Every structure is written in structure tokens, then in C-alpha cells.
Amino acid sequence: MLKNRSVPTDILLPHIVYRDVASAIAWLTAAFGFVEHYRCGDPVDGAQMHLGDAWILLASARPGRASPVNAGHCTQSLTIFVDDVDAHYRRAKAAGARIVEELNETAYGERQYGVEDFEGHHWLFSRHARDVSPADWGAKIAER
């Protein structure tokens, strides 16, 4: 497959809407440790960032495309895997992120916490704590 340095092709690239993309870049860097790859527009209306191998695209709100704070409800939830979820939790909390699920170990083997950013986007930050079969916690595996 052709590689494109502007768009990673081997992973999911969610587009997340913010009213102020420049403020989102600063906040996501400070609170969650994302690293800016590029920004575009004047004023900034788009950006690409990453945290490890997790990539996101930030997009400006406009008619038909709103952030949760404008929409009045959650628009999605994103799970990002990090090496040290405990340290990540402390960083986000110190930066003022709204913790909506305390750090815990789930029945399906993840150590994670849930948080909302300054515009109401829901994030889960997680690391694998143990290997658990979906059937062990009650999920039904799809037949192939």
C-alpha cells in the first residue's frame, strides 16, 4: 500500500470537532500528552495529533458538525492505550480534566479511567492488565 505522511493508513483516524482548534491543541497537549503533527488554516481550523500510535484529527465546528458542548450530548468515546495509565491519570487530573470514571481494573482485563475534555468529548485511557477471553466476562464471540 502507498504510504502518505499526511494521513496514517494503518490505523483508525477519528475526526474530533472543537469550537476552537488552537485551544484544543494546547489543552490536549497539556492534559493528555498529545503531540502536534501539523495544523492548517488561518485561523487554525484543523490539526493532526498523536499520542504514541494513536492519531486524531481535530476539526473546527461548523453547521452540521458540533462538539459535545454545542450538541448538548456525548458524540463519541475514544479509547487510547498508554504504557503508564496511572501516571497518565495523575497528569490529566492535575491539568483539570473532568474524571468521569476513576482508575480501575475492568472485568475484561483493562486498567483504565474515563475523562471528559474541556468541550465534553469522552476519552478512556487504558492499558492491558491481564489477558481475558471475552467469554470469561459474559460476551458472546461471533461465529465465523
N, C-alpha and C positions, 0 to 999 in steps of 0.2 A: 504494500500500500504506500502511496505517496505520502511523505511527511510534510507538514506545514507548520512552521514555527509560530504562526499566529493562532492556530487552533489545534490543541492536542486531540488526536484522533483515537487514542486507545483507552479513553475514559469518558465518563459522563461529564458534560459541561453545562450545569444548570445556569440559567439566566435569572438573576435576582434583582427585583425592582426596588429602587430607592428614590426618594424625593430629591436628595442631594448626594450625588455620587462622590464628590470630593470629600464630603464629611464621612460617608460610608467607608471610603478607603482609609481615612485616618482612624476611624473607630475600629474597623476590623483588624487593622494592624496592631493597634494598642491593646485591644481586649482579647483577641484570639490569636494573634501572631501571624496573620496572613501576610504574604509578601506581594507587593505590586509587581506585575509583569509589564503592563502598559496601561495608559489611559488615552482617551481620544475625545475630541471636541473642545470647543472654547465658547462657553464654559464646558467643563468636563461633563459628558453625558454617557460615557461608557468606560469600562475598565475591566482588565482581566487580572485576577489574583490567584495565588495558590498557597496552600499550607501542606507542605510535603508533596505528595502526589495528588492531592485533592485540588481541583481547579474550579473556579467560579467566574462568571461574567457578571458584572454589575451594569445595570441599565437604568436610565432615567425614567421616572414615572411620566406618563402622558395619557391622553384619553384612551381608555380601553386597557390600560396597563397600570396597576396601582400597587403600592406597597401595603402591607397589612394595616398600617396605621391609617391609611386612606380608605382601604376596603372595609375596615371595621371587623375583620376576622383573619384568622390564620390562612395563609395562602399556600404554604407547603412546610415540610420539615426536612431538614438536611442532616445526614449523619456524616461526620468527619472522623476518621480514625487517626489517633495521635499516639505516639510512643509512651508519653507520661501523662496520662489523663488526670492524675492527682495534681500535678504542677499546673496543667492547663486550667483546671477548675479554679485553683487559687488565683491565677493570673486574671481570668475572666471576672471573678468575684471582686478582686481588688480594683479592676477597671470600671466597676459599676454595672456590669451586665446583670440582668434580672434572672436569677436562678429559678427555674420552674420545676426542676426535678433534681433533688440533691444527689450527690455522688453515691452510687450504689452498684451492687452486682446483681444482674438480672438472672432470671430463671434460664435464659437461653445463653448464658455464659459470657456476657459482656460487662465490663466495668465502665459505667457511663454516667453522664449528667446531662440535664436538659437546661437550655438557656434561651432567653429572648434577647435579640439585639435592640438597639435604640429605636428601630422602626417596627418592631414586633415580629420579625422573622424568627421562627423556631429552629433551633440547632440542637443536635445531640452530638456530644464529643465522647468518643468511645475507644476502648482497646479490648482486645480479646483477653479474657481472664481464664477461660478453660474451654476445651472442646466438648460441645454438647450436640447430640443428634436432635434435630427438630422433633422427632417422635418422643424424645425423653421429656419434653415440656408440653406436649399436647398438640403439636402441629401435625397436620396430615401431609405427608410427602406426596406430591403429584405423581400419578402413574405416567410412565413414558411409553 
